[in-house]
Amino acid sequence: MTATTHTTASARTRAELFAAIAAALAFPPHFGGNLDALYDMLRDLSWLPAGDHVLVVTAPDGVDAGVRRALDDAERDNPRLRVVVTPG
């Protein structure tokens, strides 16, 4: 089975990054827009079709340590998720 790829719009700030990830993965409306909520959403993915998902995060300036930790932790804790951060 091939993975579904979700690519974010380019984001430079944490707020832009949260919005871009939420849009790319069609987060439910209750997404709280903070690091804990980001981790929770990425760990869950129950609203997406079955199978593996690759999240390609486009961040020209990189992501800050808190966001990187949330992405890494979610990837570790969700076997259906792979995260790739790219400058675009």
C-alpha positions, 0 to 999 in steps of 0.5 A: 500500500502506498502512502498518501502525501500531504504537502503544506503551503510554505510557512515562516511563523509558528502560526502559519505553520499550524494553519498550513499543517491543519489545512494539509491534513484537513484537521477537524475544527476543534484543533487548538492551534498549539503544540499539544494540540498539534501533537494530538492531531498528528498522533490521531489522524482517525479522520483520514483514510486508512493507510500511511500518511506522509506530511511534507512541511514546507518551511523556508526558515526551518521549524523551531525546536518546539514544533520539531519536537512535536513533529518528531514525537508524533511521528514516533508515536503514530506508525501511520505517519512520516514527517519530512521538513523541507525548505521548499 
